Amino acid sequence: MAALTLPLVLAGCSAPTPAIDSAPTSNALGHVHGISVDPASTRILLATHDGLYDATGKTTVKVSDTIDLMGFTATDDPEIFYASGHPGAGSSLPNPVGLIRSTDAGKTWQELSLGGQSDFHALTASGGGLVAFDGQLRTSHDGVTWENSTATFTPAVLAGNPASTVVLATTESGVQRSTDAGKTWQLVPNSPIIQFAAFAASTEKAPTETVGVAPDGSVHVSTDAGLSWAVTGKVAGQVEAITALEGADGKPRIWVATTTGVQVSDDGGETFRTAAS
């Protein structure tokens, strides 16, 4: 999701992106719509207009064919991802692609449902299935059949984790929170206006640490799965996507994709450094 000033709205679709021959450097990767970090390997993946990139090292490496990945989410299996968006030149996928799935860590993608119908700009995996937004908030337990939510808000970002049924949605009115995998929602009282949100994943348990970034770059951290928030610091640059892993003493590790590269914080958002090793 591209960074926006208030009010929070979804970024518009673009035409299918032509194929590119070489991977750009991490500093040149604009239009990042999603970022994931594997809890076990800390491999950094970026979902962009041109496809999926591995940004773990100093040079980014293109992982997938060219697909405009507008929505992207990891799962508890490092080989399985879900995404949405538009096909690149020469692709056999429909436009829009609907919900697509990769079972080989993002190298190849197959249409799963709603091909030619849905372009999910917000997408996340939870313990109860998938939650997605294409103009209508929807939930699916298997990625094939979908149910419409009665919620009427427009989320900028949906944040969930496969180990929990708690899902957060960032909106211009504050954080919306669901405890039943996106079926019903309540506005969190006195929540900050944040644009990006992510649960701090753990290899051992359901996450309770949650990270948010406001439109001005202020970093907010929650230790109770989004019920209360505290400002910890500020990230410089135009933020496009965030992700997090559980840290020590309630200070999650935070990765932030900006228009100038990927930054990481090891102290819950108090300070940031360049992520490339």
NUVO-738741 format. One record per atom (N, C-alpha, C, CB): x, y, z; residue in one letter. Coordinates in steps of 0.001 Angstrom, whole numbers, plus 500000, padded with zeros to 6 digits. Glycine has a CB too. Example, Ala and Ser with C-alpha at 12.3 -4.5 7.8 and 13.67 -1.06 7.14 Angstrom:
REM NUVO-738741
513190494310507800a;512300495500507800a;513200496700507800a;511308495527509046a;512850497750507080s;513670498940507140s;512900500030507870s;514084499402505725s;
This chain:
REM NUVO-738741
500830498819500000m;500000500000500000m;500870501238500000m;499058500002501198m;500705502085499042a;501509503293498977a;501133504237500097a;501345503980497627a;502133504966500604a;501895505882501710a;501047507049501260a;503208506380502291a;500089507429502106l;499179508520501790l;499058509425502992l;497798507992501363l;498718510672502774t;498352511535503873t;496884511334504168t;498661513012503557t;496440511802505313l;495026511671505660l;494152512439504682l;494775512164507084l;492920511985504355p;492351510775504896p;492960509524504286p;490872510773504690p;492847508406505017l;493400507150504537l;492499506598503443l;493555506131505692l;493079506375502287v;492325505782501189v;493198504746500524v;491858506856500168v;492588503890499727l;493330502861499015l;493988503436497783l;492418501706498633l;495204502967497494a;495904503403496291a;495183502875495066a;497371502930496303a;495174503671493994g;494486503276492778g;495219502200492020g;494286504458491897g;494495501480491178c;495096500442490351c;495860501075489210c;494029499477489815c;496820500355488730s;497561500794487558s;497430499752486476s;499039501050487894s;497843500104485283a;497828499147484188a;498862498072484451a;498091499842482839a;498732496874483848p;499726495832484049p;501125496350483736p;499405494615483183p;502078495982484579t;503430496486484453t;504216495657483460t;504126496496485803t;504956496286482541p;505751495510481599p;506861494761482306p;506333496410480525p;507326493687481705a;508384492886482292a;509674493682482360a;508590491602481495a;510484493395483381i;511783494026483496i;512859492957483481i;511872494879484773i;514032493325483032d;515085492341482828d;515983492151484037d;515913492733481660d;516140493168484852s;517045493049485982s;516399493642487219s;518384493738485688s;516823493146488379a;516262493618489642a;516879494946490018a;516484492590490760a;516063495917490437p;516620497182490887p;517263497043492256p;515543498250490923p;518059498003492652t;518578498008494009t;517452498318494965t;519724499023494165t;517665498018496253s;516601498237497235s;516202499704497308s;517043497750498614s;517151500625497074n;516828502039497124n;515918502462495992n;518081502853497094n;515873501679494903a;515062502037493748a;513693501391493787a;515768501648492479a;513421500574494792l;512156499858494851l;511074500759495425l;512294498578495688l;510363501456494552g;509201502213494971g;507961501354494833g;509063503504494155g;506834501870495286h;505551501186495149h;505586499791495761h;505158501098493684h;506083499690496972v;506040498430497711v;504680498332498388v;507205498336498761v;503961497253498112h;502620497089498658h;502574496126499835h;501689496611497585h;503639495383500041g;503659494452501158g;505068494031501481g;502809493236500858g;505310493707502733i;506606493224503178i;506380492101504174i;507454494369503805i;507205491064504093s;507137489979505069s;508552489593505479s;506373488752504493s;508684489179506729v;509949488671507245v;509662487328507897v;510611489675508260v;510329486286507435d;510107484955507985d;510651484883509411d;510770483879507096d;509835484457510385p;510292484440511786p;511506483550512018p;509172483983512682p;511655482490511228a;512764481557511439a;514048482012510752a;512383480180510939a;513944482456509488s;515137482786508708s;515402484276508607s;515013482218507335s;514437485120508968t;514451486581508791t;514680486976507328t;515540487208509673t;514244486143506403r;514273486506504987r;513261487618504741r;513970485272504083r;513682488672504038i;512838489829503770i;512308489748502348i;513617491146503990i;510998489761502200l;510370489750500883l;509535491009500700l;509498488489500700l;509632491596499502l;508878492798499165l;507934492495498014l;509826493965498802l;506654492805498197a;505657492675497127a;505507494040496467a;504271492153497681a;505795494124495163t;505849495403494460t;504998495369493197t;507295495760494111t;504981496511492484h;504296496587491189h;504880495609490179h;504374498003490636h;506144495246490353d;506828494394489375d;506941492947489803d;508193494928489108d;506417492600490972g;506513491233491446g;507127491156492825g;507312490406490484g;507585489970493188l;508114489708494519l;509637489730494486l;507601488356495055l;510242490433495465y;511693490558495545y;512195490095496908y;512125492007495282y;513377489472496912d;514085489144498135d;515040490298498427d;514849487774498013d;514806490991499545a;515612492157499913a;516451491887501150a;514718493366500150a;516791490620501381t;517545490261502577t;518968490805502527t;517572488748502745t;519587490764501350g;520962491217501201g;521062492619500653g;521712490286500315g;522293493009500306k;522518494359499805k;521932494552498411k;524004494668499787k;521821493473497645t;521225493534496313t;519909492781496313t;522181492954495247t;518842493431495886t;517545492760495824t;517513491787494656t;516404493786495698t;516842490680494865v;516770489623493859v;515303489361493544v;517481488317494349v;514967489374492260k;513580489132491870k;513251487650492024k;513328489596490412k;512149487369492705v;511759486000493005v;510722485489492023v;511226485904494418v;509760486342491654s;508599485902490876s;508627486462489466s;507310486315491568s;507675486005488660d;507392486664487391d;506809488042487684d;506415485815486515d;506647488851486629t;506123490199486813t;504620490156487060t;506438491073485591t;504233490509488270i;502835490636488679i;502728491891489524i;502335489367489468i;501727492697489275d;501478493885490088d;500779493417491353d;500617494959489315d;501555493204492419l;501031492633493658l;500453493732494534l;502130491863494416l;499167494023494345m;498511495078495120m;498236494619496549m;497201495503494442m;497864493370496719g;497654492792498036g;498592491619498206g;496184492357498232g;499077491394499438f;500050490318499674f;500019489947501138f;501486490742499245f;500082488641501432t;500168488202502815t;500910486884502913t;498776488072503424t;501728486786503943a;502408485538504255a;501495484653505098a;503740485809504990a;501903483407505305t;501163482473506153t;502139481878507168t;500473481344505298t;501693480878507914d;502601480212508851d;503495479194508163d;501810479531509948d;503320478996506867d;504183478137506060d;505056479029505190d;503346477140505186d;506393478979505314p;507261479890504556p;507206479685503050p;508674479733505013p;506550478618502604e;506424478359501171e;505123478896500585e;506519476878500909e;504176479264501434i;502836479619500960i;502547481095501188i;501777478765501662i;502170481801500110f;501750483192500173f;500452483350499392f;502852484136499617f;499688484389499750y;498505484778498996y;498695486206498513y;497213484642499856y;498103486519497361a;498261487861496806a;497086488183495900a;499591487986496031a;497080489426495416s;496073489894494472s;496689491020493658s;494771490367495204s;496012491443492606g;496537492535491792g;496286492327490310g;498013492696492034g;497326492582489502h;497209492539488043h;498356491746487431h;497182493960487461h;498079491019486340p;499150490234485711p;500110491119484932p;498559489174484783p;501338490652484791g;502314491328483954g;502184490875482507g;503729491070484468g;503005491462481650a;502986491119480227a;503286489638480032a;504003491976479448a;502477488979479212g;502689487573478898g;502131486606479907g;504114487320478750g;501534487106480979s;500994486221482003s;499682485602481539s;500788486982483316s;499424484393481969s;498158483717481660s;497096483980482732s;498388482210481517s;497453484731483770l;496491485036484824l;495460486037484325l;497205485582486070l;494235486002484869p;493206486967484468p;493545488351485020p;491806486515484964p;492847489365484524n;493041490731485005n;491692491314485467n;493676491624483889n;491545491618486766p;492508491401487839p;492650489918488176p;492095492181489080p;493695489601488940v;493997488186489151v;493094487539490181v;495428488024489574v;492312488349490934g;491531487776492023g;492451487394493160g;490726486555491544g;492183486267493805l;493091485756494823l;493994484717494185l;492313485154496028l;495297484908494322i;496269483933493818i;497089483394494978i;497194484568492744i;497630482191494773r;498406481541495830r;499708481004495252r;497593480399496491r;500765481120496036s;502042480505495702s;502351479443496738s;503178481560495633s;502798478282496287t;503195477211497202t;504685476915497094t;502389475944496920t;505414477811496392d;506866477639496259d;507607478923496621d;507228477210494828d;507167479542497710a;507815480736498266a;507806481919497311a;509236480416498646a;506753482012496493g;506566483187495654g;507103483091494248g;507178484322496296g;507696481966493873k;508256481839492519k;507145481804491471k;509123480567492411k;506117480994491699t;505012480874490753t;503700481070491494t;505037479500490034t;502667481483490730w;501376481804491331w;500254481157490524w;501174483336491412w;499224480710491241q;498067480107490604q;496794480819491085q;498002478584490910q;495862480998490150e;494579481595490503e;493815480656491423e;493749481909489238e;493245481229492501l;492491480427493448l;491003480763493399l;493029480633494856l;490666482050493297s;489258482440493240s;489138483882492776s;488581482259494613s;487939484236492283l;487558485601491898l;488444486199490809l;487594486494493106l;489028485355489976g;489821485836488855g;488968486652487896g;490468484668488121g;489487487802487449g;488735488688486577g;487705489522487298g;488068487901485525g;487594489358488622q;486578490077489384q;487169490976490465q;485629489096490012q;488099490447491253s;488536491158492450s;490010491528492403s;488264490322493672s;490284492742492890d;491638493230493092d;491714493644494555d;491997494429492112d;492199492736495400f;492244492993496837f;493428493900497157f;492341491667497633f;493143495145497520h;494201496070497915h;494621495854499367h;493742497510497714h;493785495269500173a;494113494922501554a;493827493440501723a;493295495788502587a;494785492716502302l;494682491258502380l;495528490769503547l;495134490586501044l;494974489861504358t;495752489283505440t;495255487883505757t;495687490169506685t;496145487089506347a;495801485743506806a;495651485758508315a;496874484707506373a;494621485089508802s;494391484978510243s;494177483510510601s;493168485842510686s;493987483271511901g;493749481911512343g;492419481342511883g;493822481852513817g;491536482193511376g;490249481731510870g;490146481756509364g;489162482554511443g;491241482101508677g;491222482167507216g;491722483514506732g;489814481907506682g;491259483914505559l;491699485151504928l;490680486258505134l;491944484933503441l;491188487480505261v;490351488674505310v;490857489608504222v;490385489363506733v;489956490149503405a;490392490922502241a;489388492025501931a;490573490006501014a;489872493032501194f;489014494158500822f;489240494505499358f;489291495392501723f;488150494490498581d;488188494876497166d;487086495895496859d;488034493630496257d;486753496704497847g;485577497565497810g;484501497018498720g;485046497704496383g;484635495746499044q;483773495045499998q;484671494235500917q;482724494124499270q;484472494340502216l;485238493539503158l;484704492112503125l;485163494135504596l;485625491152502914r;485222489758502753r;486091488850503621r;485314489334501274r;485550487686503961t;486312486667504679t;486174485336503966t;485839486549506146t;487208484501504095s;487185483173503481s;487981482207504334s;487747483215502043s;487425481032504586h;488143480037505381h;489095479211504534h;487163479123506085h;488896479236503202d;489715478391502333d;490277479110501111d;488911477225501881d;489970480403500954g;490447481142499796g;489655480892498528g;491860480809499553g;488628480087498616v;487815479740497439v;486416480325497560v;487733478209497266v;485777480089498682t;484441480641498914t;484561481833499866t;483473479553499498t;483742482855499612w;483861484108500348w;482526484520500956w;484383485211499435w;482596485168502114e;481425485760502751e;481657487259502907e;481139485093504132e;480612488045502647n;480708489489502795n;480497489883504251n;479686490195501894n;481349490785504719s;481183491329506062s;480138492435506035s;482528491860506615s;479524492672507168t;478563493772507270t;479273495100507574t;477518493466508362t;480589495062507786a;481339496284508080a;481279497237506890a;482809495953508430a;481212498532507189t;481088499539506125t;482324500417505998t;479879500411506379t;483337500220506841f;484537501048506761f;485441500601505609f;485307500996508088f;486322501499505196t;487310501198504158t;488679501090504821t;487312502295503034t;489277499903504859p;490580499763505511p;491714500183504585p;490790498321505971p;492710500880505147a;493941501110504404a;494792499850504441a;494721502317504981a;494854499205505597v;495627497975505784v;494847497032506680v;497028498275506390v;494922495747506390l;494410494705507265l;495601493960507850l;493452493733506499l;495580493730509162a;496692493061509833a;496176491882510632a;497453494037510748a;496713490712510334g;496352489509511060g;497557488607511208g;495216488773510358g;497349487451511817n;498404486455511979n;497756485084512014n;499244486713513270n;498344484082511340p;497721482755511292p;497557482083512647p;498524481868510414p;498247482573513677a;498145481974515002a;497076482620515868a;499467482059515698a;496333483584515311s;495344484317516106s;494132484659515258s;495958485599516695s;492970484758515884t;491768485192515172t;491539486695515314t;490549484433515686t;492455487405515970v;492360488860516065v;492876489474514765v;493163489398517295v;492095490392514195v;492478491101512974v;492264492589513208v;491655490600511734v;493195493397512747l;493083494849512856l;492908495452511474l;494322495448513557l;492176496555511419a;492006497318510180a;492287498777510497a;490562497134509575a;493165499406509719t;493444500828509924t;492478501635509071t;494927501176509570t;491853502638509691t;490880503473509001t;491110504923509403t;489426503028509326t;490468505846508702e;490625507262509010e;489933507657510313e;490083508097507873e;489155506740510888s;488491507004512168s;489198506326513338s;487045506539512109s;490223505551513048g;490931504820514094g;491036503347513741g;490228504992515442g;491548502575514676v;491767501145514453v;490485500364514726v;492914500622515348v;490062499610513741q;488964498670513914q;489564497310514301q;488089498564512605q;488879496586515186r;489430495330515710r;488379494228515650r;489930495513517163r;488784493071515169s;487918491892515118s;488560490776515919s;487662491440513651s;487771490046516674t;488282488896517422t;487821487568516823t;487841488983518875t;487076487633515713d;486552486410515100d;486943486315513620d;485023486358515244d;488209486648513355a;488788486501512016a;488075487343510971a;488754485053511597a;487636488535511362g;487099489479510400g;485614489461510192g;487722489257509143g;484898488645510935k;483447488582510741k;482740489792511357k;482892487290511347k;483113490147512577t;482520491313513238t;483639492232513723t;481603490881514430t;483306493530513861w;484337494524514146w;483862495526515185w;484744495251512869w;484815496081515925q;484551497182516854q;485690498192516752q;484396496660518323q;485346499480516798l;486354500528516814l;487042500538518171l;485725501908516503l;488373500519518159v;489134500550519411v;489021501945520035v;490634500172519164v;488513502044521269p;488371503371521900p;489722504063522047p;487701503242523282p;489753505340521712n;490954506168521886n;492165505654521111n;491304506253523348n;491915504943520023s;493042504422519240s;493681505545518432s;492580503280518300s;494971505422518139p;495619506414517285p;495162506252515840p;497151506291517378p;495341507294515058i;495099507191513619i;496390506684512995i;494651508577512990i;496426505408512693i;497601504820512062i;497227504330510669i;498174503659512922i;498195504332509779q;497953503910508412q;498392502478508156q;498656504830507465q;499499502082508800f;500054500742508606f;500040500004509931f;501495500806508028f;499753498712509892a;499726497909511109a;500239496510510803a;498299497849511705a;500841495887511817a;501323494512511661a;501436493870513034a;502694494474510920a;501093492587513114f;501357491819514317f;502823491394514316f;500414490584514411f;503424491381515484a;504803490924515618a;504794489411515725a;505503491569516854a;505137488753514630a;505027487299514559a;505997486620515510a;505273486819513140a;505603485446515959s;506421484632516845s;506441483212516319s;505892484676518302s;507534482498516554t;507613481100516128t;506992480168517163t;509068480703515875t;506576480713518301e;506157479857519407e;504712480048519866e;507053480087520554e;504096481231519623k;502783481474520203k;502016482515519397k;502917481925521656k;500747482668519744a;499941483708519103a;500478485074519508a;498436483570519486a;500609485987518579p;501219487275518887p;500280488197519658p;501660487950517614p;500859488974520562t;500123490032521245t;500751491398520977t;500075489758522751t;502027491415520573e;502680492664520214e;502253493082518812e;504216492525520297e;501880494345518691t;501397494889517433t;502070496223517174t;499863495042517446t;502348496498515923v;503042497723515538v;502164498525514595v;504403497407514878v;502191499849514736g;501487500733513819g;502362501918513456g;500169501212514431g;502182502429512244v;502881503638511812v;501841504626511306v;503948503323510705v;501888505830511852a;500955506894511477a;501404507552510174a;500846507949512603a;500529508331509533p;500904509013508288p;502124509916508424p;499748509828507795p;502401510420509630d;503573511279509811d;504829510500510186d;503289512313510872d;504755509165510189g;505899508332510499g;506034507953511958g;507116509013510074g;505155508451512824s;505210508081514237s;504935506588514406s;504197508910515056s;505741505942515229v;505612504505515460v;504850504273516756v;507005503820515511v;503830503421516677h;503021503066517836h;503164501565518075h;501520503466517628h;503259501174519342v;503379499763519697v;502286499402520695v;504784499451520282v;501679498240520491s;500681497696521400s;501179496354521922s;499299497546520695s;501002496104523207t;501372494807523786t;500156493951524103t;502191495012525047t;498956494437523730d;497727493701524021d;496875493513522760d;496916494433525100d;497555493235521654a;496884492915520383a;495989494038519882a;496063491659520538a;496445495277520061g;495751496402519454g;494730497103520308g;495102495955518261g;494616496737521586l;493634497389522455l;494131498728522974l;493288496487523624l;495436498844523200s;496021500107523658s;497360500289522963s;496189500132525218s;497768501582522822w;498948501896522020w;499800502940522720w;498542502389520623w;501111502881522470a;502039503884522996a;503006504278521885a;502813503342524249a;503299505565521781v;504266506052520789v;505670505725521272v;504107507589520548v;506481505152520382t;507844504767520761t;508906505558520008t;508049503287520517t;508604506054518819g;509601506753518024g;509022507200516709g;510809505877517789g;509906507422515745k;509467507900514442k;510409507373513373k;509407509445514408k;509841506977512233v;510641506496511114v;510693507577510042v;510062505173510540v;511864507778509477a;512040508795508447a;511696508230507078a;513478509332508456a;511207509093506206g;510918508679504836g;509458508371504614g;511736507484504478g;509121508131503363q;507749507826502972q;507507506328503112q;507468508294501520q;506739505956504123v;506500504549504434v;505505503952503445v;505983504391505877v;505793502713503015e;504902502016502081e;504358500708502643e;505630501738500790e;505077500066503555a;504609498808504142a;505444498504505370a;504687497637503117a;504870497757506321i;505607497384507524i;505349495928507872i;505219498288508700i;506267495354508649t;506073494037509233t;506889493982510509t;506482492896508243t;506681492960511335a;507364492912512625a;507494491476513121a;506617493762513658a;508486491273513973l;508682490027514704l;508753490342516184l;509964489287514232l;508363489376517003e;508387489560518449e;509817489836518913e;507812488316519169e;509947490784519828g;511258491127520367g;511327490881521857g;511590492570520070g;512366491422522471a;512554491255523907a;511951492438524664a;514050491107524243a;511435492156525868d;510929493197526768d;509852494059526128d;512064494077527226d;508983493439525325g;507891494183524716g;508316495139523626g;507174494934525753g;509510494951523070k;510009495813522008k;510192494990520731k;511345496490522425k;509162494944519889p;509243494123518677p;510281494647517697p;507889494061517998p;510798493743516876r;511656494130515756r;510743494560514612r;512614492950515317r;511027495702514021i;510137496292513018i;510911496533511729i;509517497617513537i;510349496079510608w;510900496362509286w;509934497297508563w;511133495041508466w;510483498343507977v;509680499337507278v;510216499509505861v;509686500689508038v;509362499296504872a;509728499564503476a;509364501001503156a;509014498575502492a;510350501778502726t;510117503153502320t;510534503315500865t;510886504144503231t;510321504497500317t;510688504744498921t;512192504789498726t;510074506041498439t;512965504795499821t;514423504813499697t;515083503534500184t;514981505977500458t;514308502536500545g;514869501269500987g;514166500720502204g;516326501425501278g;514709499638502748v;514121498967503906v;514920499336505151v;514090497421503705v;514197499756506185q;514810500078507472q;514319499085508516q;514483501539507902q;515131498865509549v;514755497939510613v;515036498587511962v;515519496593510478v;514169498305512917s;514356498741514295s;514439497506515181s;513202499686514755s;515437497460516049d;515589496348516990d;515104496712518386d;517041495909517051d;514562497933518541d;514156498399519870d;512732498948519893d;515114499463520357d;511856498305519126g;510448498684519174g;510119500014518540g;510003498709520562g;510953500466517610g;510660501696516893g;511341502929517435g;509221501920516892g;512186502773518461e;512891503932519011e;513938504454518020e;513562503566520351e;514662503524517383t;515668503891516386t;515573502954515196t;517089503854516992t;516009503429514029f;515990502633512808f;517351502688512128f;514890503126511852f;517663501618511399r;518885501542510591r;518565500852509276r;520018500785511348r;519475500944508314t;519295500265507040t;519291498762507260t;520398500666506042t;518344498068506635a;518179496634506902a;519169495762506147a;516783496210506550a;519659496214504983a;520524495386504155a;521801495032504897a;520855496097502845a;522163493751504835s;523362493290505539s;524602493454504675s;523208491828505958s;
